[in-house]
């Protein structure tokens, strides 16, 4: 989508880009589109997900998102995220559908009715069907909505069906989770054991010299050292997902000197018309890259140069163009006023027929007469304003808040009629204001101290690259990609042309983001294509105002990583392990000469550490972070000296100076409740993840998107 948008903006590139694309297709399948014979975007436990069916879901979700956005537009990143979420939901529906079918879990029509209109409705119903007057859930709101559903547009009916499906799916999943969680039982013996593990403590005296006391350059590693570390930690080197490592360079499309000159000329001509325009705001909206702001604003809002001029001038002053931060500015001062930042007030609303409330029958004239009479009465008794608002106001919340508008800011369009009225009023004065929903009697209660503000028509023109500049940059990028086909050539050319080489490790198959590049999906697809080999240089990628060329540095497939692939990465950890071995040998020799802990710590150049350690691992001592060693300590008794004990972080000689037994306890009600809560949370958070890991899921999305 990004390149299509760019072609629309820069039609001069069409011939070049299309030509390059056709050539690349002939030479080497540039676009890497769908493989022949592949009709399924994936399978879940053998059940197919047809591409056409999945894409239909995506398109439907895209339409919903466009409607919700209010603009009818959606970005490339939003499109990517919707595809991702549609895939996630589709896979979950298939996986959970199998479980529900096997268990016979359903949500009957009667149950669904109860979830929508029953005494204890679903949380989504509680959330979305609230009385606007009270902000609380109201069953009649649901009933009225459903009664009118047949009169609504098809779009509204579809939205309700989707909403109803969400309630049904959530209810079904809740049942499934309850089946698992309610089957969990904790025997009292387990609770007692866990209590002892957390309460029983050992008082230990520890000697543990820091591994950092051994200099890195004194540690010599062998292949056997690497192999030993790898074998011990093999489970940590299993890759859940395949990844790629990329290096890439970016050629940003920046305005040329000619572009800047042409923009300056256009701005100069525009300023001539701006000076003679009769309506500066309308002219600004028609010609500015940024929509005119009709608000009054404080000092410091505009670029410094313009800000100073505006606040030192009189209305009607026109300011010639100047360049700032890659944009041109020109302005006309419309007005300058002392204005408060905010006001506080109350209102009594009297609606009339035609203002959107079908229950209101009074005419506009009748509403005006009544609001005037209320103002006359309240001038004699202003302290009664809140009570009168509760009795007469048509605003939904007035019966609860007495028409209180609280504090509202200058520039808030919802309160603009009240703010304009408040400028003329003093505190505790009133004025009748006509709004789109009726006549309001506005009472000003307070307003902040006025500050000088201006309203200005400001035209902004960004200095942007021309079609020719895009074309020149694209050709330069194409030349880089075509002339530097090896890693060595890629590296040298980047340095020679002053291009920063950037790295992107751990790129996953369905990523859209690549280390600072928001819409880099095509780069990722290229990296994961079957024909792309390590050391290969990519074609040029359009990256919204930049052109990128990548080189594939490394391929890490899903599954167990081999030692040769991670050797460099694990070197610091292997070196630390070797240091621990050296320390252990040194401590063994020192122990042969003395059992005195004070003398031992002095010889090893470290301090004695005294701490309390529990079986669950709590304690400030560094040994408390070593679960295997803590377990060994709890098999010992008071007075035992153990060591050297080699852990993951250090080597320790330990003396158990005391054992503090757990206090006697028979009632484990609280502990049981905690354990049950923890388990229920794990069920809700991890149950589906566990099912997903054991499922046979084939993901073919790379061939389509």
C-alpha positions in Angstrom: 0.0 0.0 0.0 2.8 2.4 0.8 4.3 2.2 -2.8 0.8 2.6 -4.3 0.3 5.8 -2.3 3.8 7.0 -3.4 3.0 6.4 -7.1 -0.2 8.5 -6.8 1.8 11.3 -5.3 4.8 11.0 -7.7 3.5 9.9 -11.1 6.9 10.4 -12.6 8.1 7.2 -10.9 5.5 4.9 -12.5 7.4 3.9 -15.6 10.6 3.3 -13.6 9.1 1.3 -10.8 6.9 -0.8 -13.0 9.8 -1.5 -15.3 12.0 -2.6 -12.5 9.3 -4.7 -10.9 8.6 -6.6 -14.2 12.4 -7.2 -14.7 12.7 -8.4 -11.2 9.8 -10.8 -11.6 11.3 -12.3 -14.7 14.8 -12.6 -13.0 14.0 -13.8 -9.6 10.4 -13.7 -8.3 10.7 -10.3 -6.7 7.4 -10.1 -5.0 7.4 -13.7 -3.6 3.6 -13.9 -3.8 1.4 -16.9 -3.1 2.9 -20.3 -4.0 1.3 -22.3 -6.7 -1.3 -24.7 -5.4 -1.6 -23.1 -2.0 -5.2 -22.3 -1.3 -5.1 -22.4 2.5 -3.7 -19.7 4.7 -3.1 -22.3 7.3 -4.4 -25.4 9.1 -5.2 -26.2 12.7 -5.0 -29.8 13.8 -5.6 -30.8 10.2 -8.6 -28.4 9.7 -8.0 -26.0 6.8 -8.4 -22.2 6.9 -9.1 -21.3 3.3 -7.5 -18.1 2.1 -10.7 -16.7 0.6 -12.6 -17.3 3.8 -9.9 -15.8 6.0 -9.5 -12.8 3.7 -13.2 -12.2 3.8 -13.0 -11.9 7.6 -10.1 -9.5 7.3 -12.0 -7.3 4.9 -15.0 -7.2 7.2 -12.8 -6.2 10.1 -11.1 -3.6 8.0 -14.5 -2.1 7.2 -15.5 -2.0 10.8 -12.2 -0.4 11.7 -12.7 2.3 9.0 -16.2 3.1 10.4 -14.9 3.3 13.9 -12.0 5.6 12.9 -14.5 8.3 11.8 -12.2 9.1 8.8 -12.9 6.1 6.6 -9.1 5.6 6.4 -6.8 3.0 7.9 -3.0 2.9 8.0 -0.7 0.1 6.8 0.2 -0.6 10.4 -3.5 -0.9 11.4 -4.1 -3.2 8.5 -1.3 -5.4 9.5 -2.5 -5.5 13.1 -6.0 -6.4 12.0 -4.7 -9.3 9.9 -2.7 -10.5 13.0 -5.7 -10.3 15.3 -8.0 -12.0 12.7 -5.5 -14.9 12.5 -5.3 -15.2 16.3 -9.1 -15.2 16.7 -9.5 -17.7 13.8 -7.0 -20.2 15.3 -8.5 -19.8 18.8 -12.0 -20.5 17.5 -10.9 -23.7 15.8 -8.8 -24.9 18.8 -11.4 -24.1 21.4 -14.2 -25.4 19.1 -12.6 -28.8 19.2 -12.5 -28.7 23.0 -16.0 -27.5 23.4 -17.3 -30.2 21.0 -15.4 -33.0 22.8 -16.8 -31.8 26.2 -20.3 -31.0 24.9 -20.0 -27.4 26.1 -22.7 -25.2 24.6 -24.5 -22.0 25.3 -28.2 -22.5 24.9 -30.6 -19.8 23.5 -32.2 -19.6 27.0 -28.8 -19.1 28.6 -27.8 -16.4 26.0 -31.1 -14.7 26.7 -30.3 -14.7 30.4 -26.9 -13.2 29.7 -28.5 -10.4 27.8 -31.7 -9.7 29.7 -31.5 -11.7 32.9 -31.0 -10.5 36.5 -27.3 -10.9 36.3 -26.4 -10.0 32.7 -23.0 -10.4 31.1 -20.3 -7.8 31.9 -20.4 -6.4 28.3 -24.1 -5.7 28.7 -23.4 -3.9 32.0 -20.7 -1.9 30.4 -22.5 -0.7 27.3 -26.1 -0.3 28.3 -26.1 2.5 30.9 -28.7 5.1 31.6 -27.2 8.4 30.3 -28.8 10.2 33.2 -27.3 8.1 36.0 -24.3 6.4 34.3 -25.6 3.1 35.8 -26.8 -0.1 34.0 -30.5 0.1 33.2 -32.3 -3.1 31.9 -34.9 -0.9 30.1 -32.1 0.5 27.8 -31.3 -3.0 26.6 -35.0 -3.8 26.1 -35.6 -0.6 24.1 -32.6 -1.2 21.9 -33.7 -4.8 21.1 -37.3 -3.6 20.4 -36.0 -1.1 17.8 -33.4 -3.4 16.3 -35.7 -4.4 13.4 -36.1 -0.7 12.5 -32.3 -0.1 12.4 -30.0 -0.3 9.4 -28.5 -3.7 8.4 -25.1 -2.4 9.7 -26.5 -2.0 13.2 -28.1 -5.4 13.1 -24.7 -7.0 12.1 -23.0 -5.1 14.9 -25.5 -6.6 17.4 -24.9 -10.1 16.1 -21.2 -9.6 16.5 -21.8 -8.3 20.0 -24.0 -11.2 20.9 -21.4 -13.6 19.5 -18.7 -12.1 21.7 -21.0 -12.7 24.8 -21.6 -16.3 23.7 -17.9 -17.0 23.1 -16.8 -15.4 26.4 -19.5 -17.4 28.3 -18.3 -20.7 26.6 -14.7 -20.0 27.5 -15.6 -19.1 31.1 -17.4 -22.5 31.4 -14.3 -24.3 30.0 -12.0 -22.5 32.4 -14.3 -23.2 35.4 -14.3 -26.9 34.5 -10.5 -26.9 34.9 -10.2 -24.6 37.9 -13.0 -26.3 39.9 -11.2 -29.6 39.4 -8.2 -28.3 41.3 -7.8 -29.6 44.9 -5.0 -28.9 47.4 -4.5 -31.5 50.2 -3.8 -30.2 53.6 -0.4 -32.0 53.6 0.6 -29.9 50.6 -0.4 -26.7 52.2 1.5 -27.6 55.4 4.6 -28.4 53.4 4.4 -25.2 51.5 4.0 -23.3 54.8 7.1 -24.9 56.2 9.0 -24.2 53.1 8.2 -20.5 53.5 8.6 -20.3 57.2 11.5 -22.6 58.2 14.8 -20.8 57.9 18.5 -21.5 58.1 20.9 -19.0 59.6 24.0 -19.3 57.4 27.5 -17.9 57.4 28.8 -17.7 53.8 32.1 -17.1 52.1 31.7 -16.3 48.5 34.4 -14.3 46.5 33.2 -12.4 43.5 33.8 -14.0 40.1 34.8 -10.5 38.8 38.0 -10.7 40.9 39.3 -13.0 38.1 40.4 -10.9 35.1 38.8 -11.9 31.7 42.2 -12.0 30.0 43.4 -14.8 32.4 40.5 -17.1 31.4 41.3 -19.4 28.4 38.3 -21.2 26.9 38.3 -24.5 25.1 35.7 -26.2 22.9 35.0 -28.5 25.8 34.1 -25.5 28.0 31.6 -24.4 25.4 30.2 -27.9 25.0 29.8 -28.3 28.8 27.9 -25.1 29.1 25.7 -25.9 26.1 24.9 -29.4 27.4 23.9 -28.0 30.8 21.7 -25.3 29.4 20.4 -27.0 26.3 16.8 -26.3 27.0 17.4 -22.5 26.9 18.6 -22.7 23.3 15.3 -24.0 21.8 13.8 -21.6 19.4 10.0 -21.3 19.5 10.0 -19.3 16.3 12.3 -19.1 13.3 14.2 -15.7 13.1 16.3 -13.8 10.7 19.1 -11.3 11.2 19.4 -8.4 8.8 21.7 -5.5 8.1 20.2 -2.7 6.1 20.8 0.8 4.8 18.3 3.6 4.2 18.4 6.3 1.6 16.1 9.0 2.8 14.3 11.1 0.2 15.2 14.7 1.2 14.3 17.9 -0.6 17.0 19.0 -3.0 18.3 22.6 -3.4 16.1 22.9 -6.5 13.1 21.7 -4.5 13.8 24.3 -1.8 14.1 27.1 -4.4 10.8 26.1 -6.1 9.0 25.9 -2.8 10.3 29.4 -1.9 9.0 30.8 -5.2 5.6 29.2 -4.7 5.4 30.6 -1.2 6.3 34.1 -2.4 3.5 34.0 -5.0 1.1 32.6 -2.4 1.9 35.5 0.0 0.8 38.1 -2.6 -2.6 36.5 -2.7 -2.7 36.1 1.1 -2.1 39.8 1.6 -5.2 40.7 -0.5 -7.5 37.9 0.6 -10.8 39.1 2.2 -11.2 36.1 4.4 -7.8 35.0 5.8 -9.1 31.9 7.6 -10.9 30.5 4.5 -7.8 31.3 2.4 -5.6 29.6 5.0 -7.7 26.4 5.0 -7.6 26.3 1.2 -3.8 26.7 0.9 -2.1 25.5 4.1 -0.7 22.1 4.8 -2.1 22.5 8.3 -5.7 23.4 9.0 -6.2 26.8 10.4 -6.7 26.9 14.2 -9.7 29.2 15.1 -8.9 29.1 18.8 -7.4 31.9 20.9 -4.0 30.7 22.0 -1.4 31.8 24.6 2.2 33.0 24.0 4.6 30.1 23.2 2.2 28.3 20.8 3.8 29.3 17.5 7.4 29.2 16.2 9.5 31.6 18.3 9.9 34.2 15.5 6.2 34.3 14.7 5.2 34.1 18.3 7.1 37.3 19.2 5.7 39.2 16.2 2.0 38.2 16.8 2.0 39.2 20.5 3.7 42.6 19.7 1.3 43.6 16.9 -2.3 44.8 16.3 -5.1 42.9 14.6 -4.9 43.0 10.9 -1.1 42.8 10.8 0.3 40.5 8.1 3.7 38.7 8.5 5.8 37.8 5.4 7.0 34.2 4.9 9.9 32.8 6.8 11.5 29.3 6.9 11.6 27.2 10.1 12.2 23.5 10.7 11.8 22.6 7.0 8.6 24.5 6.5 7.5 28.0 5.4 5.2 30.1 7.6 3.2 33.3 6.9 0.4 34.7 9.1 -2.2 37.3 9.7 -3.2 38.4 13.2 -7.1 38.2 13.4 -7.6 39.3 17.0 -5.9 39.8 20.3 -7.7 39.6 23.6 -7.2 39.1 27.3 -9.0 35.8 28.0 -9.2 33.4 31.0 -8.0 29.9 30.5 -11.0 28.3 32.1 -14.4 28.9 33.7 -16.7 27.3 36.1 -20.5 27.5 35.8 -23.9 25.8 35.8 -26.8 25.7 33.3 -30.5 25.1 33.1 -31.5 23.6 29.7 -34.9 24.0 28.2 -35.1 22.0 25.0 -37.7 22.6 22.3 -39.2 20.6 19.4 -36.6 19.9 16.7 -33.5 19.8 19.0 -33.3 16.0 19.0 -35.4 15.0 22.0 -38.6 13.4 20.8 -40.3 13.7 24.1 -40.1 17.5 24.1 -43.2 19.1 22.6 -42.8 22.8 23.5 -42.0 25.3 20.7 -38.9 27.4 20.5 -40.9 30.5 21.4 -42.4 28.8 24.5 -38.9 27.7 25.6 -37.6 31.3 25.3 -40.5 32.7 27.4 -40.0 30.1 30.1 -36.2 30.4 30.2 -36.5 34.2 30.5 -39.0 33.8 33.4 -36.6 31.4 35.2 -33.8 34.0 34.9 -36.0 36.7 36.3 -36.9 34.5 39.2 -33.3 33.4 39.9 -32.0 37.0 39.8 -34.0 37.5 43.0 -32.9 34.1 44.5 -29.6 33.0 42.8 -28.9 30.5 45.7 -31.8 28.4 44.3 -30.1 27.7 40.9 -29.3 24.0 41.6 -32.7 23.2 42.9 -34.4 24.9 40.0 -32.1 23.0 37.6 -33.0 19.7 39.2 -36.7 20.5 38.8 -36.9 22.1 35.3 -33.7 21.3 33.3 -34.0 18.9 30.4 -30.3 18.0 30.6 -30.1 14.2 31.6 -27.6 14.7 34.5 -29.2 17.8 36.0 -31.4 15.9 38.5 -28.2 14.6 40.1 -25.7 17.5 39.7 -28.0 20.5 39.6 -26.7 21.6 36.2 -23.1 21.8 37.3 -20.8 22.2 34.3 -17.7 22.1 36.5 -14.5 23.8 35.1 -14.2 24.0 31.3 -11.3 25.3 29.2 -11.1 27.9 26.5 -11.3 26.3 23.1 -13.4 23.3 24.1 -16.0 23.3 21.3 -18.7 21.6 23.6 -18.6 24.7 25.9 -17.9 27.4 23.3 -21.4 29.2 23.7 -20.9 29.3 27.5 -17.3 30.5 27.2 -18.3 33.4 24.9 -21.1 34.3 27.3 -18.8 34.1 30.3 -16.4 36.6 28.8 -19.0 39.3 29.3 -20.2 38.1 32.7 -19.0 38.7 36.2 -19.1 35.8 38.7 -22.7 35.0 39.8 -24.2 36.7 36.8 -26.5 34.9 34.3 -27.2 34.9 30.6 -29.6 33.0 28.3 -27.5 31.1 25.6 -28.9 29.4 22.6 -27.2 26.1 21.8 -28.0 23.2 19.3 -30.0 21.4 22.0 -32.1 24.3 23.3 -32.0 27.4 25.4 -29.6 27.4 28.4 -29.6 29.7 31.3 -25.9 29.9 32.1 -24.7 31.0 35.5 -21.0 32.0 35.7 -19.5 31.0 39.0 -15.8 31.6 38.6 -13.2 32.2 35.9 -9.4 32.2 35.9 -7.4 35.4 35.6 -7.2 36.7 32.0 -4.1 36.3 29.9 -3.3 37.8 26.5 -4.2 35.5 23.7 -4.2 35.8 19.9 -6.2 34.3 17.1 -4.2 34.1 13.9 -4.5 32.7 10.4 -1.2 30.8 9.9 -0.3 29.2 6.5 2.2 26.4 6.7 3.9 25.0 3.6 6.3 22.0 4.1 9.4 21.8 2.0 9.0 18.4 0.4 10.9 16.4 -2.2 9.7 16.6 -5.8 8.9 13.8 -8.2 12.4 14.2 -9.7 14.0 13.9 -6.3 12.1 10.7 -5.5 13.2 9.4 -8.9 16.9 10.3 -8.3 16.9 8.7 -4.8 15.2 5.6 -6.1 17.8 5.2 -8.9 20.6 5.7 -6.4 19.1 3.0 -4.2 18.7 0.7 -7.2 22.3 1.2 -8.2 23.5 0.4 -4.6 21.4 -2.8 -4.6 22.5 -3.8 -8.1 26.2 -3.1 -7.8 26.9 -4.5 -4.3 25.8 -8.1 -4.3 28.2 -9.5 -1.7 28.5 -8.8 2.1 32.0 -7.3 1.6 30.8 -5.0 -1.3 27.7 -4.0 0.7 29.8 -3.0 3.7 32.4 -1.0 1.7 29.7 0.8 -0.4 27.8 1.8 2.7 30.9 3.3 4.2 31.9 5.0 0.9 28.5 6.6 0.5 28.2 7.6 4.1 25.2 5.4 4.8 24.7 4.1 8.3 24.5 0.4 8.4 21.8 -0.7 10.8 21.2 -4.2 12.3 17.9 -6.0 13.0 18.4 -9.2 14.9 15.6 -11.7 15.9 13.2 -10.7 13.1 10.2 -13.1 13.1 8.2 -14.4 10.2 5.1 -12.3 10.8 6.8 -9.1 11.9 5.9 -5.8 10.3 8.3 -3.7 12.4 12.1 -3.9 11.8 14.2 -1.9 14.2 12.9 1.6 13.5 11.0 0.8 10.3 7.2 0.8 10.9 6.0 -0.8 7.6 8.7 -3.2 6.6 6.5 -6.2 5.8 8.0 -6.7 2.3 11.5 -6.7 3.7 10.5 -9.4 6.2 8.8 -11.5 3.5 12.0 -11.3 1.4 14.1 -12.4 4.3 11.9 -15.5 4.9 11.5 -16.4 1.3 12.7 -19.9 0.4 15.1 -18.6 -2.3 16.8 -16.0 -0.1 20.2 -17.2 1.2 22.6 -15.9 3.8 24.7 -13.1 2.3 22.1 -12.2 -0.3 21.4 -8.5 -0.9 17.7 -7.5 -1.4 16.0 -5.4 -4.0 14.9 -1.9 -3.1 12.1 -1.6 -0.6 9.7 1.5 -0.5 9.5 2.5 3.2 7.4 5.6 3.1 9.8 8.4 2.3 12.8 6.1 2.5 14.3 3.4 0.3 15.9 0.5 2.0 18.3 -2.3 0.9 18.9 -5.2 3.2 21.4 -8.1 3.4 20.5 -11.4 5.1 23.1 -12.0 7.8 21.9 -15.1 9.5 19.1 -17.7 9.5 17.9 -19.3 12.8 15.2 -22.0 12.2 12.7 -23.1 14.7 13.8 -25.8 17.1 17.1 -26.6 18.9 19.9 -24.2 18.1 23.3 -25.8 17.4 26.3 -24.8 19.5 28.1 -23.4 16.4 25.2 -21.0 15.8 25.3 -19.5 19.3 28.9 -19.8 20.3 29.7 -16.1 20.1 26.6 -15.2 22.0 27.2 -17.5 24.9 30.9 -16.7 25.3 30.4 -14.3 28.3 28.4 -16.9 30.1 30.9 -19.7 29.4 33.7 -17.4 30.6 31.7 -16.8 33.8 31.3 -20.6 34.3 35.0 -21.0 33.8 35.7 -18.4 36.5 33.5 -20.3 38.9 35.5 -23.4 38.3 38.7 -21.6 38.9 37.3 -20.1 42.1 36.1 -23.6 43.2 39.6 -25.1 42.8 41.1 -22.2 44.7 38.6 -22.5 47.6 39.1 -26.2 47.8 42.9 -25.7 48.3 42.3 -23.0 50.9 39.9 -25.2 52.8 42.5 -27.9 53.0 44.6 -25.5 55.1 42.0 -24.1 57.4 38.3 -24.5 58.5 38.3 -21.1 60.2 35.8 -18.9 58.3 37.4 -15.7 59.2 40.8 -16.9 58.1 39.3 -18.3 54.9 37.5 -15.1 54.0 40.8 -13.2 54.5 42.7 -15.5 52.2 40.1 -15.2 49.5 39.9 -11.4 49.9 36.1 -11.3 50.7 33.9 -10.7 53.6 31.8 -13.0 55.7 28.1 -12.9 55.0 25.5 -13.9 57.6 21.9 -14.2 56.5 18.6 -16.1 56.9 17.6 -18.4 54.0 14.3 -20.1 53.4 13.5 -23.1 51.2 11.3 -20.9 49.0 14.4 -18.8 48.2 13.6 -15.6 50.2 16.6 -13.9 51.7 19.1 -11.2 51.0 22.1 -13.5 50.6 23.3 -14.2 47.1 23.0 -17.9 47.7 19.2 -17.6 48.1 19.1 -17.0 44.3 20.6 -20.5 43.7 17.6 -22.9 44.1 19.7 -26.1 43.7 22.1 -25.0 46.4 19.3 -23.9 48.7 17.8 -27.4 48.3 21.1 -29.0 49.3 21.4 -26.7 52.4 18.0 -27.9 53.6 19.2 -31.5 53.6 21.8 -30.6 56.1 21.8 -29.9 59.9 23.0 -27.3 62.3 26.8 -27.1 62.5 27.4 -28.6 59.0 30.0 -26.9 56.7 29.4 -27.3 53.0 31.5 -26.3 50.1 32.7 -25.3 47.9 29.2 -25.3 46.3 29.2 -24.1 42.7 26.0 -22.4 41.5 25.1 -20.3 38.5 26.3 -17.0 39.9 29.0 -17.8 42.5 30.9 -20.4 44.5 30.1 -20.7 48.2 31.4 -22.2 51.4 28.5 -22.3 53.9 28.2 -23.0 57.6 24.7 -23.6 59.0 24.9 -21.9 62.3 21.3 -22.3 63.3 18.0 -23.8 62.2 14.7 -21.9 62.9 11.8 -24.3 62.7 8.4 -23.2 61.3 5.8 -22.3 63.9 3.1 -24.8 64.7 0.0 -24.3 62.5 -3.1 -26.3 61.8 -5.5 -23.8 60.0 -4.5 -23.3 56.4 -7.7 -21.6 55.2 -5.9 -18.4 54.1 -3.1 -20.3 52.4 -5.6 -22.5 50.6 -7.5 -19.4 49.3 -4.3 -17.9 48.0 -3.3 -21.1 46.2 -6.7 -21.3 44.6 -6.6 -17.7 43.5 -3.2 -18.2 42.0 -4.3 -21.4 40.2 -7.5 -19.7 38.8 -5.4 -16.9 37.5 -3.0 -19.3 35.8 -6.0 -21.1 34.2 -7.4 -17.9 32.8 -4.1 -16.6 31.6 -2.3 -19.8 30.5 -4.8 -22.4 29.6 -5.2 -21.4 26.0 -1.5 -20.9 25.5 -0.9 -24.5 26.7 -3.5 -25.8 24.2 -1.9 -23.7 21.4 1.6 -25.1 22.1 0.4 -28.7 21.8 -1.7 -28.1 18.6 -0.4 -28.8 15.1 -0.7 -25.4 13.5 0.6 -24.7 10.0 0.9 -21.0 9.2 1.1 -20.1 5.5 0.5 -16.4 5.9 3.9 -15.5 4.6 2.9 -16.7 1.2 -0.1 -14.4 1.1 0.9 -11.2 3.1 
